[in-house]
Amino acid sequence: MSDSLQVVVVASPFAGLAPLYEVDPDADALVIVPPQTRQFAPWEETTQGQTKTSSTKAAPPASRPGLRIKVSSKHLSLASKIFKSKLKYASQKSKQSDGRIHLQLAPEEQFDSKAVAIVLNALHGKGSKIPKQVDLDTLGQIALFVDKFQLFDAVEVYGERWISRLEDKIPDAYNRDLILWLYISYVFRNAEVLRAVTKTAIVGSDGPIKTLGLPIREKLIKHIDEQRQSLVSSAIETVTSTLENLVAGRASCNKYHCDSFLLGELVKTLTKNKLVWPRPDRPFAGISFLFVVSAVEGVFTSPSHSRGSAVCGDLWNVCNGVTAKPNGNAYANGNGRGGRGPLTPEASPEPVLRNGGGYFDTHECDARKSVARLDELDALEDAVKGLDLEGALGYRNY
């Protein structure tokens, strides 16, 4: 991390180009922020099977110029061991003609001048110059500077405020914003947010999470992917065992052959999504838990037969005791799940409308047990708790 900062001796650095910003009027040091020329934390689109990964994109950055910030070396030293180390060994010869030591941030780090100025105001106690709210990208860039120079103690109270005013925008899908939130919650040590976003990453990522070029700890990335692989493995095991039971006739329906109907649709969707033959194995590259769930739910929600044919095309209702509305165009259920009926009813309906009256005849069969087995996928997701920032003894895990 110390490579992010250099003591420089150059004549009038960024003279005429970089604006001068004053944090301390009696400054004996000058922090130089080189111009930012690249997009911050870019996200590259990926595909998963035939489904595009959900993502958000940052707007292309305005060409932000460099900035020279007048600061106190004492405040820098008190706030950061890295600044203290650099200043300690800076000799009198390191001072420029203005009498100050010039500390230049590494150009390759691409620190944001606005974020740097906010943090330096914080560690100088300039509360009136610190915004009460920032957008997610700015908070991410603040977190980057805080992380690189170990400035958490100086900005902890501000970090809590900024996070609290953005928490309602934490995404529930694996995308760029989620990675920013993961990094921010780690840097600002917000255990609750970290637990929530890592759960979303475990459920929704299809491989090791993207870092967006941020210094996310390798151990954190590894643990998220280990849990993702375990979750996907359990989901595929559930689906495969269901398929095997149907093939072996252990979930039969002698009256209306619901099991054959279910087996055919399940084989088709699993084959289409490359989840059988060969069965995927660790590390399950390109496969997320939600992808497996989506493939299985497609069996129940994609009508493969038109109304009036011998078999109703909506398998979810075929095996779940849901009655059709009199007009035959939709299904009614009282569970409030938006059409996704209960998975373990008392009896399965006959998959043929009775006398055109708009209702199914019900019957007992074992096919519904297979559907109930697939319902275990929901329980698998519910069991994911996310990662804990600290262990039982209060030490940080990452």
C-alpha positions in Angstrom: 0.0 0.0 0.0 2.9 2.4 0.6 3.5 2.4 -3.2 0.3 4.5 -3.5 2.2 7.5 -2.2 5.5 9.2 -3.2 7.5 12.1 -1.8 8.3 14.1 -4.9 10.8 16.8 -5.6 9.7 18.5 -8.9 9.5 22.1 -10.0 5.9 23.4 -9.6 4.0 20.1 -10.1 0.9 20.5 -12.2 1.5 24.2 -12.3 -1.2 25.9 -14.4 -3.1 22.6 -14.7 -4.2 21.3 -11.3 -6.4 23.6 -9.1 -5.2 24.3 -5.6 -7.5 23.4 -2.8 -7.0 24.6 0.8 -7.8 22.3 3.7 -5.3 23.9 6.1 -4.4 27.5 5.5 -1.1 26.9 7.5 -0.3 23.9 5.4 3.2 22.5 5.5 2.4 19.7 3.1 0.8 19.4 -0.3 -1.1 16.3 -1.5 -1.1 16.0 -5.2 -3.9 14.0 -6.9 -3.0 13.2 -10.5 -5.8 13.5 -13.1 -8.3 10.6 -13.3 -8.4 9.3 -16.8 -10.1 5.9 -16.5 -13.6 4.8 -15.6 -14.0 3.9 -12.0 -14.7 0.2 -11.2 -15.9 -0.8 -14.7 -18.3 -3.8 -15.1 -18.0 -6.1 -18.1 -21.2 -7.9 -19.2 -21.2 -11.7 -19.0 -23.7 -14.3 -20.0 -24.9 -17.3 -18.1 -26.2 -20.1 -20.2 -28.8 -18.2 -22.2 -29.5 -15.6 -19.5 -27.7 -12.3 -19.4 -26.2 -11.4 -16.0 -28.1 -8.5 -14.3 -25.8 -5.5 -14.0 -25.6 -1.8 -13.6 -23.1 0.5 -15.3 -21.4 3.5 -14.2 -21.6 6.5 -16.5 -18.3 7.2 -18.4 -16.3 9.5 -16.1 -15.9 13.2 -16.9 -12.2 14.0 -17.3 -11.5 15.0 -13.8 -8.4 17.2 -13.5 -5.7 16.7 -10.9 -5.8 18.6 -7.6 -3.2 20.0 -5.2 -4.5 20.0 -1.6 -2.9 22.1 1.1 -2.8 20.0 4.3 -1.1 19.6 7.7 1.6 16.9 7.9 0.7 16.5 11.6 -2.9 15.7 10.8 -1.8 13.2 8.1 0.6 11.5 10.4 -1.9 11.2 13.2 -4.5 9.7 10.8 -2.4 7.3 8.8 0.7 5.2 9.5 1.4 5.3 5.8 1.5 9.1 5.7 3.5 9.1 8.9 6.1 6.8 7.5 6.6 8.9 4.4 6.7 12.1 6.3 9.1 10.8 8.9 11.8 10.1 6.4 11.2 13.2 4.3 14.3 15.4 4.7 14.5 19.1 4.5 15.7 18.6 1.0 12.3 17.2 0.1 10.7 20.5 0.6 9.8 22.6 -2.5 10.3 26.3 -3.0 6.9 26.9 -1.3 8.4 25.3 1.9 6.1 22.3 1.8 6.7 18.6 1.4 4.9 17.4 -1.7 3.2 14.0 -1.5 2.0 12.7 -4.8 -0.6 9.9 -5.1 0.4 7.2 -7.5 -1.2 8.0 -10.9 -2.0 4.3 -11.6 -4.2 4.2 -8.6 -6.6 6.7 -10.3 -7.8 8.2 -7.0 -10.7 10.6 -7.4 -9.8 14.2 -6.4 -13.3 14.9 -5.0 -13.1 11.8 -2.8 -9.6 12.6 -1.6 -10.6 16.2 -0.7 -13.6 14.9 1.3 -11.5 12.5 3.3 -8.7 15.0 4.0 -11.3 17.5 5.2 -12.6 14.8 7.6 -9.2 14.0 9.1 -8.6 17.8 9.6 -11.9 18.2 11.4 -13.5 20.3 8.7 -17.0 18.9 9.3 -18.8 21.8 7.6 -17.0 20.9 4.3 -18.1 17.3 4.4 -21.3 16.3 2.5 -24.0 14.7 4.5 -24.8 12.4 1.6 -22.8 11.1 -1.4 -23.7 8.8 -4.3 -22.6 5.2 -4.5 -19.7 5.8 -6.9 -18.3 8.6 -4.8 -18.6 6.5 -1.7 -16.8 3.7 -3.4 -14.0 6.1 -4.4 -13.9 7.4 -0.8 -13.6 3.8 0.4 -10.7 3.2 -2.0 -8.7 6.1 -0.6 -9.6 5.2 3.0 -8.6 1.6 2.5 -5.3 2.3 0.8 -4.1 4.7 3.5 -5.8 3.0 6.5 -7.9 6.1 7.4 -11.0 4.3 8.8 -10.8 5.8 12.3 -10.8 9.3 10.8 -13.9 8.8 8.8 -15.8 6.1 10.7 -18.7 8.4 11.8 -19.1 9.9 8.3 -19.0 6.4 6.7 -21.9 5.3 8.9 -23.9 8.4 7.9 -23.2 7.9 4.2 -24.1 4.2 4.3 -27.3 4.8 6.2 -28.6 7.2 3.6 -28.0 4.8 0.8 -29.0 1.5 2.4 -32.4 1.5 0.7 -30.6 1.2 -2.7 -28.7 -2.0 -1.9 -29.4 -4.3 -4.9 -30.9 -7.7 -4.5 -29.1 -9.0 -7.6 -25.5 -9.8 -8.4 -24.3 -6.7 -10.4 -21.8 -3.8 -10.2 -23.6 -2.0 -7.5 -23.5 -5.1 -5.3 -19.7 -5.4 -5.6 -19.3 -1.7 -4.7 -21.5 -2.3 -1.6 -19.4 -5.3 -0.7 -16.2 -3.3 -0.8 -17.7 -0.3 0.9 -19.2 -2.4 3.8 -15.9 -4.2 4.2 -13.8 -0.9 4.3 -16.3 0.8 6.7 -16.8 -2.4 8.8 -20.5 -2.6 8.4 -21.2 -6.2 9.4 -24.9 -6.2 8.6 -24.5 -4.8 5.1 -21.6 -7.1 4.4 -23.7 -10.2 5.5 -26.6 -9.1 3.2 -24.5 -8.4 0.1 -22.4 -11.5 0.4 -25.5 -13.7 0.6 -26.8 -12.1 -2.6 -23.4 -12.7 -4.2 -23.3 -16.4 -3.1 -26.8 -16.9 -4.5 -26.4 -14.9 -7.7 -22.8 -15.1 -8.9 -21.7 -17.7 -11.4 -18.0 -17.9 -10.5 -15.5 -16.0 -8.4 -17.0 -12.5 -8.0 -15.7 -9.7 -10.1 -13.5 -7.2 -8.3 -14.0 -4.2 -10.6 -10.3 -3.5 -10.1 -10.9 -2.8 -6.4 -8.5 -4.4 -3.8 -11.1 -6.8 -2.5 -9.4 -9.4 -0.2 -8.7 -12.7 -1.8 -9.9 -14.6 1.2 -13.3 -12.8 0.9 -13.6 -13.7 -2.7 -12.6 -17.3 -2.0 -15.1 -17.8 0.8 -18.0 -16.4 -1.3 -17.1 -18.7 -4.1 -16.8 -21.7 -1.8 -20.3 -21.2 -0.5 -21.6 -20.6 -4.0 -20.2 -23.9 -5.2 -21.6 -25.7 -2.2 -25.0 -24.2 -2.8 -25.0 -25.0 -6.5 -23.9 -28.5 -5.8 -26.8 -29.0 -3.4 -29.3 -27.5 -5.9 -28.0 -29.8 -8.7 -28.1 -32.8 -6.4 -31.8 -32.0 -5.5 -32.7 -31.7 -9.2 -30.8 -34.8 -10.3 -32.3 -36.9 -7.6 -35.7 -35.8 -8.6 -35.0 -36.7 -12.2 -33.7 -40.1 -11.1 -36.8 -40.8 -9.0 -39.0 -40.0 -12.0 -37.0 -42.2 -14.3 -37.0 -45.1 -11.9 -40.8 -44.8 -11.4 -40.5 -44.0 -7.7 -42.9 -41.0 -8.1 -45.5 -42.6 -10.4 -49.0 -41.6 -11.4 -50.9 -44.6 -12.7 -54.1 -42.7 -13.5 -53.1 -39.7 -15.5 -49.3 -40.2 -16.0 -48.4 -36.8 -14.3 -44.9 -38.3 -13.7 -44.3 -38.9 -17.4 -45.4 -35.4 -18.2 -43.2 -33.9 -15.4 -40.2 -36.1 -16.5 -40.4 -35.0 -20.1 -40.5 -31.3 -19.3 -37.8 -31.6 -16.7 -35.5 -33.4 -19.1 -36.1 -30.9 -21.8 -35.3 -27.8 -19.7 -32.3 -29.4 -17.9 -30.8 -30.4 -21.3 -31.5 -27.0 -22.8 -29.6 -25.4 -19.9 -26.8 -28.0 -19.9 -27.5 -29.2 -16.4 -27.5 -32.9 -17.2 -25.6 -35.2 -19.5 -22.9 -34.5 -18.5 -23.8 -33.4 -15.0 -22.0 -30.2 -14.1 -19.2 -30.5 -11.6 -17.1 -28.1 -9.4 -16.2 -25.3 -9.7 -19.5 -24.9 -11.7 -18.1 -22.2 -13.9 -20.9 -20.1 -15.4 -23.6 -21.6 -13.2 -25.2 -19.7 -10.3 -27.8 -21.1 -7.9 -30.4 -18.7 -9.3 -29.7 -20.1 -12.8 -30.5 -23.6 -11.6 -33.7 -22.4 -9.9 -34.7 -20.5 -13.0 -34.3 -23.5 -15.1 -36.4 -25.7 -12.8 -39.1 -23.1 -12.5 -39.3 -22.9 -16.2 -40.7 -26.4 -16.2 -43.7 -25.2 -14.2 -44.3 -21.8 -15.8 -43.8 -22.3 -19.6 -47.0 -23.7 -21.2 -46.0 -26.4 -23.7 -49.5 -27.2 -24.7 -52.3 -24.9 -25.7 -55.6 -24.7 -23.8 -58.0 -27.4 -24.9 -55.4 -30.0 -25.5 -55.3 -33.3 -23.7 -52.8 -32.0 -21.1 -52.7 -28.6 -19.5 -49.3 -26.9 -20.2 -48.8 -25.4 -16.8 -47.1 -28.1 -14.7 -47.0 -26.0 -11.6 -50.8 -26.3 -11.5 -51.0 -29.9 -12.7 -49.1 -31.1 -9.7 -50.3 -28.6 -7.1 -54.0 -28.8 -6.5 -54.7 -25.4 -8.1 -58.1 -24.8 -9.7 -58.5 -23.0 -12.9 -60.7 -19.9 -13.2 -64.0 -20.5 -15.1 -62.7 -18.8 -18.2 -59.8 -21.3 -18.4 -57.2 -18.5 -19.0 -55.6 -18.4 -15.6 -55.3 -20.1 -12.3 -56.6 -19.1 -8.9 -54.8 -19.7 -5.7 -54.9 -18.0 -2.3 -51.3 -18.1 -1.2 -50.3 -14.6 -2.6 -47.2 -15.9 -4.4 -48.2 -14.5 -7.7 -49.3 -17.7 -9.4 -46.7 -20.0 -7.8 -48.9 -22.4 -6.0 -48.2 -24.5 -2.9 -45.8 -27.3 -3.7 -47.3 -30.0 -1.4 -51.1 -30.0 -1.6 -53.3 -32.7 -0.2 -54.0 -34.0 -3.7 -52.9 -33.4 -7.3 -55.5 -32.4 -9.9 -56.3 -34.3 -13.0 -54.5 -32.4 -15.7 -57.7 -32.2 -17.8 -60.5 -29.7 -17.3 -63.6 -31.5 -16.1 -66.5 -31.3 -18.5 -65.3 -27.9 -19.7 -66.4 -26.4 -16.4 -63.1 -24.8 -15.6 -62.0 -27.0 -12.7 -59.7 -29.9 -12.3 -60.7 -33.2 -10.9 -58.3 -34.0 -8.1 -56.5 -37.3 -7.5 -53.9 -38.8 -5.4 -50.5 -39.5 -7.0 -46.8 -39.5 -6.1 -45.8 -37.0 -8.8 -46.5 -34.2 -6.4 -43.8 -35.6 -4.1 -41.3 -34.8 -6.9 -42.5 -31.3 -7.0 -42.2 -31.1 -3.3 -38.6 -32.3 -3.6 -37.9 -29.4 -5.9 -39.4 -27.0 -3.4 -36.3 -27.7 -1.3 -34.5 -25.3 -3.5 -36.2 -22.4 -1.7 -35.0 -23.9 1.7 -31.5 -24.0 0.4 -31.6 -20.3 -0.5 -33.1 -19.4 2.9 -30.3 -21.3 4.7 -27.6 -19.0 3.2 -26.6 -16.4 5.8 -23.8 -14.5 4.1 -20.4 -13.9 5.6 -19.6 -12.5 9.0 -17.1 -9.7 9.2 -15.9 -10.8 12.7 -15.5 -14.1 14.5 -16.9 -15.0 17.9 -13.9 -13.4 19.7 -14.3 -10.1 17.8 -11.4 -10.6 15.4 -11.9 -9.7 11.8 -12.3 -12.7 9.5 -11.1 -10.9 6.4 
